[in-house]
Amino acid sequence: MLLEESYINERLDHLGIVAGVCQEIGLASWLDAQEPGNRQQVSVGTATVAMVLNGLGFSNRQLYLVPQFFANKPIEHLLGAGITAERLNDDCLGRTLDWLYAHDLTKLFAGIASQARRIFGITAEQVHVDTTSFSVSGDYARAEETAAEPAVIAITYGYSRDHRADLKQWMRATRSRRNVCLSSGNCYETYCFTSSILPGHAGVVTQQYEAPGTMQPQPEG
């Protein structure tokens, strides 16, 4: 008597490559190491990787629909043994987003980028700072009203690269290394290693040198 075989169809698509890069740079383990005492059922690092996969899976859904995204994916292959789609609910992901915000996204991004640079053997000779302004419409609190709250950026008037001096704006500053060369011998122009959000009236000097924590060197070990 022949045994009946059953098959399960799951879609991997490009997510295997993304998950592989996250594993190679140690994204989940690095985040989990920032607070070893965290007892979430799905760790902060694993939940963050799940949101990266969801975001790069061309899915623009609310948090409570994320389990649907992973329902037909080989989730244990992507995220690890014991992880199920049901565990990636909005409560788990919401707590993870709160944790990421509380631990300063700019510093976390810089730390992960620094680790990736070491793992891939990237060296750099120069640091490049660039800023972009984002104009907005609508009524926002005045800059002086938000100055007492360090976590709130001031959406206000400033020098507009869009030539829209009539609109308020906020700024994004990106630091990247120039003349990047890998240990394999391949060289590239730029490599982004940290980014931060700044108030709309920030000047070039402020953006480069006064934004908190933006230009601090990352430890090598």
C-alpha positions as CSV (number, residue, x, y, z in Angstrom):
1,M,0.0,0.0,0.0
2,L,1.5,3.3,-1.1
3,L,1.5,6.1,1.5
4,E,-0.3,9.2,0.4
5,E,1.9,12.3,0.0
6,S,0.7,15.8,0.8
7,Y,2.3,19.0,-0.3
8,I,2.1,22.6,0.9
9,N,2.6,25.4,-1.5
10,E,4.4,28.4,0.0
11,R,5.8,31.5,-1.7
12,L,9.3,32.6,-1.0
13,D,9.9,35.1,-3.8
14,H,12.7,37.6,-3.1
15,L,12.2,37.4,0.7
16,G,14.7,34.7,1.0
17,I,17.5,37.0,-0.2
18,V,16.3,39.8,2.2
19,A,16.1,37.4,5.2
20,G,19.5,36.0,4.3
21,V,21.1,39.5,4.3
22,C,19.4,40.3,7.7
23,Q,20.8,37.0,9.1
24,E,24.3,37.7,7.7
25,I,24.5,41.2,9.3
26,G,23.0,39.8,12.5
27,L,20.1,42.3,12.5
28,A,17.8,40.4,14.9
29,S,20.6,39.3,17.3
30,W,22.1,42.8,17.5
31,L,18.8,44.4,18.4
32,D,18.0,41.7,21.0
33,A,21.4,42.3,22.5
34,Q,20.5,45.9,23.2
35,E,18.1,44.7,25.9
36,P,18.8,41.1,26.9
37,G,16.0,41.1,29.5
38,N,13.2,41.7,27.1
39,R,10.8,38.8,27.3
40,Q,8.5,39.2,24.3
41,Q,7.2,35.9,22.8
42,V,8.6,37.0,19.5
43,S,11.8,38.9,20.2
44,V,12.2,42.6,19.1
45,G,14.9,41.6,16.6
46,T,12.8,38.9,15.0
47,A,9.7,41.1,14.9
48,T,11.8,43.9,13.3
49,V,13.0,41.5,10.5
50,A,9.4,40.5,10.0
51,M,8.4,44.1,9.4
52,V,11.3,44.6,7.0
53,L,10.2,41.5,5.0
54,N,6.6,42.8,5.1
55,G,7.7,46.3,3.9
56,L,9.8,44.9,1.1
57,G,7.1,42.5,0.1
58,F,5.2,45.3,-1.6
59,S,2.6,45.2,1.1
60,N,1.0,48.4,2.4
61,R,-1.3,47.0,5.1
62,Q,-2.2,47.8,8.7
63,L,-0.4,46.0,11.4
64,Y,-3.3,43.7,12.2
65,L,-3.1,42.3,8.6
66,V,0.6,41.4,8.8
67,P,-0.3,37.7,9.7
68,Q,-2.2,37.5,6.4
69,F,1.0,38.5,4.5
70,F,3.0,35.6,6.1
71,A,0.2,33.1,5.9
72,N,1.5,31.6,2.7
73,K,5.2,32.2,3.3
74,P,7.8,29.7,4.7
75,I,7.9,31.7,7.9
76,E,10.2,29.4,9.9
77,H,12.7,29.4,7.1
78,L,12.6,33.2,7.0
79,L,12.4,34.1,10.7
80,G,13.4,31.0,12.7
81,A,12.0,27.8,14.3
82,G,8.8,28.2,16.3
83,I,7.7,31.5,14.6
84,T,4.1,31.4,13.3
85,A,2.2,34.0,11.3
86,E,-0.4,34.3,14.2
87,R,2.4,35.5,16.6
88,L,3.2,38.5,14.4
89,N,0.0,40.2,15.4
90,D,-0.5,44.0,15.9
91,D,0.2,43.7,19.6
92,C,3.6,42.2,19.0
93,L,4.5,44.6,16.3
94,G,3.2,47.6,18.1
95,R,5.3,46.8,21.2
96,T,8.3,46.4,18.9
97,L,7.7,49.8,17.3
98,D,7.4,51.4,20.8
99,W,10.7,49.7,21.8
100,L,12.5,50.9,18.7
101,Y,11.3,54.5,19.2
102,A,12.3,54.4,22.9
103,H,15.9,53.3,22.0
104,D,16.5,56.1,19.5
105,L,16.1,55.0,15.9
106,T,19.1,57.1,14.7
107,K,21.5,55.3,17.1
108,L,20.0,51.9,16.3
109,F,20.4,52.5,12.6
110,A,24.0,53.7,13.0
111,G,24.9,50.7,15.1
112,I,23.4,48.2,12.7
113,A,25.1,49.9,9.8
114,S,28.4,49.9,11.6
115,Q,28.1,46.2,12.3
116,A,27.2,45.5,8.6
117,R,30.3,47.5,7.6
118,R,32.5,45.3,9.7
119,I,31.0,42.1,8.6
120,F,31.3,43.0,4.9
121,G,34.7,44.4,5.3
122,I,33.9,47.9,4.2
123,T,36.4,50.7,4.6
124,A,35.8,54.4,3.9
125,E,38.0,57.5,3.6
126,Q,35.5,60.4,3.6
127,V,32.2,61.2,5.2
128,H,29.5,63.0,3.2
129,V,26.6,64.9,4.8
130,D,23.5,65.7,2.8
131,T,20.1,67.2,3.7
132,T,16.7,67.2,2.1
133,S,13.8,69.4,3.0
134,F,10.2,68.2,2.9
135,S,7.5,70.9,2.5
136,V,4.1,70.3,4.1
137,S,0.7,72.0,4.0
138,G,-1.5,72.6,6.9
139,D,-1.5,74.2,10.4
140,Y,1.3,73.0,12.7
141,A,2.4,74.1,16.2
142,R,4.9,77.0,16.2
143,A,8.6,76.1,16.7
144,E,8.7,77.7,20.2
145,E,5.9,75.5,21.3
146,T,7.8,72.3,20.5
147,A,11.2,73.5,21.6
148,A,10.6,72.2,25.2
149,E,9.9,68.7,23.8
150,P,13.1,67.1,22.5
151,A,11.3,64.2,20.9
152,V,9.2,66.6,18.7
153,I,10.7,68.2,15.7
154,A,9.7,71.7,14.8
155,I,7.8,71.9,11.5
156,T,8.3,75.5,10.6
157,Y,9.6,77.9,8.0
158,G,13.2,77.7,6.7
159,Y,15.3,77.7,3.6
160,S,13.3,75.8,1.0
161,R,15.1,73.8,-1.6
162,D,11.7,73.5,-3.4
163,H,11.6,77.3,-3.6
164,R,8.4,77.3,-1.5
165,A,9.1,79.8,1.2
166,D,5.4,80.0,1.9
167,L,5.3,76.4,3.2
168,K,6.5,75.0,6.5
169,Q,9.0,72.1,6.3
170,W,11.1,69.5,8.2
171,M,14.5,68.3,7.3
172,R,16.2,64.9,6.9
173,A,20.0,64.7,7.2
174,T,21.9,61.6,5.9
175,R,25.5,60.8,6.6
176,S,27.3,58.5,4.2
177,R,30.9,57.4,3.6
178,R,32.6,58.2,0.4
179,N,35.0,56.0,-1.7
180,V,33.9,52.8,-0.1
181,C,35.9,49.7,-0.8
182,L,35.1,46.1,0.1
183,S,37.5,43.5,1.2
184,S,36.8,41.8,-2.1
185,G,38.4,44.7,-3.9
186,N,35.1,46.2,-5.3
187,C,34.7,49.9,-4.7
188,Y,31.5,52.0,-4.6
189,E,30.7,55.7,-4.4
190,T,28.6,56.0,-1.2
191,Y,27.4,53.9,1.7
192,C,24.8,55.4,4.1
193,F,25.5,54.8,7.7
194,T,23.1,57.1,9.7
195,S,20.2,59.4,9.2
196,S,18.2,61.7,11.4
197,I,15.2,64.0,11.3
198,L,15.8,67.8,12.0
199,P,13.5,70.8,12.4
200,G,12.6,72.8,9.4
201,H,14.7,75.8,10.3
202,A,18.0,73.9,10.8
203,G,20.9,75.4,9.0
204,V,23.8,73.6,7.3
205,V,26.1,73.9,10.3
206,T,23.4,72.7,12.6
207,Q,22.6,69.7,10.4
208,Q,26.2,68.6,10.2
209,Y,27.6,69.3,13.7
210,E,24.8,70.1,16.2
211,A,22.2,67.4,15.5
212,P,22.4,65.1,18.6
213,G,24.4,62.0,18.0
214,T,24.6,62.3,14.2
215,M,28.3,62.6,13.7
216,Q,29.6,60.6,16.7
217,P,32.0,57.9,15.5
218,Q,30.7,54.3,15.8
219,P,32.8,51.8,17.9
220,E,34.6,49.2,15.9
221,G,34.0,46.4,18.4
